[in-house]
Amino acid sequence: MKFVQTSRRIWLQHSARLGLAWAALQAWPAQAQKMESGQLMSLAQMLEPITQGGKLLERDVRIIAPILADNGSLVPLGVQVQSPMTAQDHVTHVHLLSQRNPVTRMAVFQLGPWNGRAEVSTRVRLAGSQTVVALARLSSGEFRFGQMDIIVTESACVDAS
């Protein structure tokens, strides 16, 4: 096995390049979320940090997901919100919330009138059987939500990730 020796100058040049790349990555905004350690949360505990006392109605939000998921690592999930999606009346955000995952807010989608329809679809990880909530924020500041119980036979997020 042959080892390549680099001079101090070359090593410093490479380090400087990596340092600039690291600084660029550090400038990218990132937000950490509080981990709840898989405790079972109530609906109010999940919604209050987002709605902060805003008007909240349980209507016009439909979750499309399997009732029974064999594997919690890849659960397909879709959300449809009834909205005209006009400039005056549209959905601005869709939050996917987990009752039992280490991180409650699984995903946030930003929408606008340019979307045409208020629909999103993704795959999520679920730490066991639980209630999944889809929360839609409207341009009027009102919130609407829908919820669905999903039974998971093999949990994901076992290592609290």
Residue frames as qw, qx, qy, qz and C-alpha x, y, z in Angstrom:
[[0.000, 0.890, 0.456, 0.000, 0.00, 0.00, 0.00],
 [0.451, 0.243, 0.013, 0.859, 1.44, 3.33, -1.03],
 [0.182, -0.804, -0.414, 0.385, 0.84, 6.45, 1.05],
 [0.370, 0.663, 0.169, 0.628, 0.91, 9.84, -0.55],
 [0.409, -0.480, -0.311, 0.711, 2.59, 12.56, 1.43],
 [0.186, 0.845, 0.315, 0.391, 1.25, 16.04, 0.98],
 [0.368, 0.209, -0.272, 0.864, 3.07, 19.18, 1.84],
 [0.105, -0.485, -0.563, 0.661, 1.82, 21.50, 4.52],
 [0.141, 0.281, -0.183, -0.932, 1.04, 24.15, 1.89],
 [0.352, -0.109, -0.751, -0.548, -1.20, 21.78, -0.15],
 [0.286, -0.407, -0.834, 0.239, -2.93, 20.61, 3.00],
 [0.031, -0.448, -0.328, 0.831, -3.64, 24.24, 4.02],
 [0.233, 0.132, -0.429, -0.863, -4.97, 25.06, 0.55],
 [0.377, -0.264, -0.839, -0.292, -7.39, 22.13, 0.67],
 [0.243, -0.450, -0.691, 0.510, -8.42, 23.05, 4.20],
 [0.067, 0.313, 0.049, -0.946, -9.10, 26.63, 3.13],
 [0.343, -0.047, -0.622, -0.702, -11.33, 25.42, 0.28],
 [0.402, -0.371, -0.837, 0.015, -13.20, 23.13, 2.63],
 [0.164, -0.376, -0.478, 0.777, -13.49, 25.96, 5.13],
 [0.230, 0.146, -0.206, -0.940, -15.17, 28.16, 2.52],
 [0.458, -0.192, -0.749, -0.439, -17.57, 25.35, 1.61],
 [0.358, -0.378, -0.767, 0.375, -18.29, 24.79, 5.31],
 [0.003, -0.296, -0.240, 0.924, -18.96, 28.51, 5.81],
 [0.355, -0.006, -0.465, -0.811, -21.37, 28.47, 2.84],
 [0.473, -0.301, -0.818, -0.128, -23.21, 25.51, 4.37],
 [0.260, -0.355, -0.611, 0.658, -23.38, 27.27, 7.74],
 [0.134, 0.133, -0.039, -0.981, -25.04, 30.29, 6.09],
 [0.391, -0.240, -0.718, -0.524, -27.96, 28.13, 4.89],
 [0.463, -0.326, 0.335, -0.753, -30.89, 28.59, 7.31],
 [0.535, -0.109, -0.835, -0.065, -31.83, 25.49, 9.22],
 [0.498, -0.466, 0.244, -0.689, -34.19, 25.03, 12.13],
 [0.213, 0.065, -0.952, 0.208, -34.01, 22.26, 14.68],
 [0.621, -0.421, -0.305, -0.587, -37.18, 20.84, 16.14],
 [0.406, -0.426, 0.636, -0.499, -37.79, 19.79, 19.69],
 [0.467, 0.033, -0.870, -0.158, -37.86, 16.02, 20.02],
 [0.645, -0.388, 0.106, -0.650, -40.75, 14.70, 22.07],
 [0.127, -0.346, 0.912, -0.182, -39.18, 11.25, 22.69],
 [0.318, -0.105, -0.881, -0.333, -42.13, 9.36, 21.23],
 [0.145, 0.248, 0.717, -0.635, -44.63, 10.33, 23.93],
 [0.090, 0.556, 0.771, 0.297, -48.28, 10.18, 22.89],
 [0.035, -0.102, -0.100, 0.989, -49.48, 13.74, 22.32],
 [0.295, 0.615, 0.648, -0.340, -53.04, 15.06, 22.46],
 [0.403, 0.670, 0.450, 0.431, -54.59, 16.93, 19.54],
 [0.140, -0.986, -0.085, -0.024, -54.36, 20.23, 21.45],
 [0.585, -0.613, 0.339, 0.408, -50.63, 19.66, 22.20],
 [0.603, 0.155, 0.539, 0.567, -49.94, 19.12, 18.50],
 [0.260, 0.736, 0.459, 0.424, -51.99, 22.03, 17.14],
 [0.283, -0.917, -0.202, 0.197, -51.49, 24.83, 19.68],
 [0.495, -0.478, 0.267, 0.675, -47.82, 25.65, 18.86],
 [0.299, 0.196, 0.586, 0.727, -48.84, 26.26, 15.22],
 [0.060, -0.719, -0.579, -0.379, -52.30, 27.80, 15.53],
 [0.270, -0.018, -0.365, 0.891, -51.47, 29.93, 18.60],
 [0.157, 0.452, 0.567, -0.671, -55.14, 30.50, 19.41],
 [0.232, 0.183, -0.444, -0.846, -56.26, 31.08, 15.80],
 [0.764, 0.150, 0.143, -0.611, -59.65, 29.97, 14.50],
 [0.044, -0.274, 0.952, 0.129, -59.60, 26.19, 14.07],
 [0.783, 0.159, 0.094, -0.594, -62.20, 24.05, 12.29],
 [0.422, -0.154, 0.883, 0.136, -62.28, 20.30, 11.63],
 [0.661, 0.591, 0.405, -0.220, -63.48, 20.32, 8.03],
 [0.547, 0.816, -0.111, -0.154, -62.44, 20.41, 4.36],
 [0.037, 0.672, -0.738, -0.038, -59.18, 18.47, 4.92],
 [0.977, 0.046, 0.021, -0.206, -58.93, 14.87, 3.73],
 [0.244, -0.606, 0.750, 0.106, -56.03, 12.53, 4.46],
 [0.904, 0.294, -0.207, -0.233, -55.43, 9.70, 1.99],
 [0.002, 0.557, -0.814, 0.165, -53.34, 6.90, 3.52],
 [0.613, -0.081, -0.776, -0.123, -53.57, 3.18, 4.20],
 [0.671, -0.615, 0.031, -0.414, -55.39, 2.28, 7.41],
 [0.890, -0.362, 0.241, 0.137, -52.88, -0.55, 7.95],
 [0.360, 0.813, -0.459, 0.009, -49.20, 0.05, 7.16],
 [0.966, -0.043, -0.201, 0.156, -46.95, -3.02, 7.18],
 [0.680, -0.030, -0.143, 0.719, -43.80, -0.94, 7.60],
 [0.161, -0.908, -0.264, 0.282, -43.67, 2.44, 9.33],
 [0.476, -0.357, 0.298, 0.747, -40.56, 3.48, 7.39],
 [0.009, 0.046, -0.507, -0.861, -42.41, 4.34, 4.17],
 [0.220, 0.556, 0.753, -0.276, -46.08, 5.18, 4.64],
 [0.139, 0.328, 0.452, 0.818, -47.64, 6.90, 1.60],
 [0.052, -0.632, -0.563, 0.530, -49.73, 9.88, 2.65],
 [0.150, 0.392, 0.412, 0.808, -51.74, 12.42, 0.66],
 [0.009, -0.525, -0.503, 0.686, -53.69, 15.48, 1.75],
 [0.092, 0.484, 0.540, 0.682, -56.49, 17.25, -0.12],
 [0.040, -0.431, -0.439, 0.787, -57.92, 20.56, 1.09],
 [0.231, 0.726, 0.603, 0.239, -61.13, 22.01, -0.33],
 [0.182, -0.660, -0.036, 0.728, -60.22, 25.57, -1.37],
 [0.563, 0.795, 0.207, -0.093, -60.92, 27.76, -4.40],
 [0.692, -0.191, 0.248, 0.651, -57.18, 28.61, -4.53],
 [0.289, 0.858, 0.221, 0.362, -57.79, 32.17, -5.71],
 [0.366, 0.438, -0.294, 0.766, -55.60, 35.15, -4.86],
 [0.381, -0.530, 0.171, -0.738, -58.04, 36.17, -2.12],
 [0.815, -0.300, 0.316, -0.383, -58.87, 32.71, -0.73],
 [0.758, 0.382, -0.528, 0.012, -56.21, 30.00, -0.80],
 [0.887, -0.432, -0.040, 0.158, -54.25, 27.54, 1.34],
 [0.128, 0.896, -0.409, 0.115, -50.85, 28.92, 2.37],
 [0.014, 0.485, -0.853, 0.190, -49.42, 25.96, 4.34],
 [0.905, -0.166, -0.276, -0.278, -50.14, 22.29, 4.96],
 [0.166, -0.574, 0.733, -0.324, -48.57, 20.77, 8.09],
 [0.824, -0.069, -0.544, -0.141, -48.33, 17.00, 8.62],
 [0.300, -0.592, 0.536, -0.523, -48.28, 16.21, 12.33],
 [0.643, 0.019, -0.765, 0.030, -47.54, 12.97, 14.13],
 [0.663, -0.648, -0.051, -0.372, -49.01, 12.03, 17.48],
 [0.898, -0.413, 0.120, 0.096, -46.17, 9.70, 18.49],
 [0.754, 0.464, -0.120, 0.449, -43.04, 10.43, 16.39],
 [0.592, -0.353, -0.198, 0.697, -39.95, 11.90, 18.10],
 [0.052, -0.155, 0.134, 0.977, -40.47, 15.03, 15.96],
 [0.371, 0.515, 0.633, -0.443, -44.14, 16.02, 15.85],
 [0.450, 0.749, -0.044, -0.484, -44.03, 18.16, 12.70],
 [0.784, 0.039, 0.546, 0.292, -43.20, 15.63, 9.97],
 [0.400, 0.246, 0.465, 0.751, -43.50, 18.03, 7.02],
 [0.138, 0.721, 0.269, -0.623, -44.62, 21.54, 6.08],
 [0.440, 0.359, 0.580, 0.585, -45.67, 22.42, 2.53],
 [0.046, 0.515, 0.097, -0.850, -46.01, 26.01, 1.35],
 [0.341, 0.491, 0.732, 0.328, -48.77, 26.57, -1.19],
 [0.073, 0.412, 0.037, -0.908, -50.35, 29.50, -2.97],
 [0.631, 0.538, 0.238, -0.505, -52.90, 30.35, -5.66],
 [0.321, 0.606, -0.623, -0.375, -50.36, 29.31, -8.31],
 [0.261, -0.160, 0.950, -0.060, -50.85, 25.66, -7.27],
 [0.467, -0.038, -0.564, -0.680, -54.39, 25.48, -8.65],
 [0.800, -0.367, -0.410, -0.239, -55.32, 22.72, -6.19],
 [0.317, -0.667, 0.544, -0.397, -54.46, 22.30, -2.54],
 [0.995, -0.049, -0.041, -0.075, -53.06, 18.78, -2.72],
 [0.029, 0.715, -0.695, 0.076, -49.80, 17.28, -1.51],
 [0.989, -0.082, -0.088, -0.088, -48.46, 13.75, -1.34],
 [0.090, 0.706, -0.669, 0.216, -45.37, 12.27, 0.27],
 [0.819, -0.138, -0.551, 0.084, -44.08, 9.31, 2.26],
 [0.302, -0.742, 0.344, -0.490, -43.56, 9.56, 6.01],
 [0.434, 0.113, -0.836, 0.315, -41.99, 7.53, 8.82],
 [0.616, -0.548, -0.070, -0.562, -44.27, 6.55, 11.68],
 [0.093, 0.326, -0.831, 0.441, -43.17, 5.36, 15.10],
 [0.073, 0.211, 0.923, -0.315, -46.02, 2.94, 15.69],
 [0.050, -0.624, -0.719, -0.303, -49.80, 3.11, 15.42],
 [0.165, -0.376, -0.277, 0.868, -51.06, 6.64, 15.90],
 [0.298, 0.842, 0.430, -0.131, -53.25, 9.50, 14.76],
 [0.430, 0.036, 0.291, 0.854, -51.84, 11.58, 11.92],
 [0.115, 0.819, 0.386, -0.409, -53.13, 15.15, 11.55],
 [0.413, 0.340, 0.352, 0.768, -53.10, 17.38, 8.47],
 [0.111, -0.756, -0.338, 0.550, -53.40, 21.06, 9.35],
 [0.411, 0.518, 0.388, 0.642, -54.09, 23.63, 6.62],
 [0.152, -0.562, -0.213, 0.785, -53.53, 27.34, 7.12],
 [0.382, 0.726, 0.512, 0.255, -55.67, 29.58, 4.90],
 [0.339, 0.379, 0.056, 0.859, -54.83, 33.05, 3.58],
 [0.366, -0.736, -0.216, -0.526, -57.50, 34.44, 5.92],
 [0.061, -0.510, 0.652, -0.558, -55.48, 33.21, 8.93],
 [0.841, -0.184, 0.186, -0.473, -58.01, 30.45, 9.69],
 [0.031, -0.371, 0.927, 0.038, -56.89, 26.86, 10.26],
 [0.883, 0.034, -0.058, -0.465, -58.64, 23.66, 9.18],
 [0.112, -0.458, 0.881, -0.042, -57.62, 20.13, 9.98],
 [0.901, 0.023, -0.263, -0.345, -58.33, 16.47, 9.37],
 [0.307, -0.533, 0.767, -0.180, -57.09, 13.42, 11.21],
 [0.863, 0.166, -0.395, -0.268, -56.70, 9.72, 10.55],
 [0.693, -0.485, 0.524, -0.095, -55.75, 6.72, 12.67],
 [0.662, 0.513, -0.535, -0.107, -53.05, 4.57, 11.06],
 [0.886, -0.374, 0.270, -0.045, -52.13, 1.14, 12.39],
 [0.363, 0.714, -0.599, -0.002, -48.42, 0.32, 11.94],
 [0.979, -0.163, -0.117, -0.029, -47.27, -3.29, 12.33],
 [0.793, -0.067, -0.078, 0.600, -43.51, -2.56, 12.23],
 [0.148, -0.952, -0.118, 0.239, -42.49, 0.80, 13.69],
 [0.571, 0.542, -0.101, 0.609, -39.95, 3.20, 12.27],
 [0.100, -0.768, 0.222, -0.593, -38.16, 5.81, 14.40],
 [0.861, -0.377, -0.326, 0.105, -37.09, 3.17, 16.91],
 [0.659, -0.066, -0.199, 0.722, -33.80, 4.98, 17.47],
 [0.112, -0.822, -0.315, 0.461, -35.60, 8.33, 18.02],
 [0.248, -0.258, 0.399, 0.845, -34.55, 9.71, 14.62]]
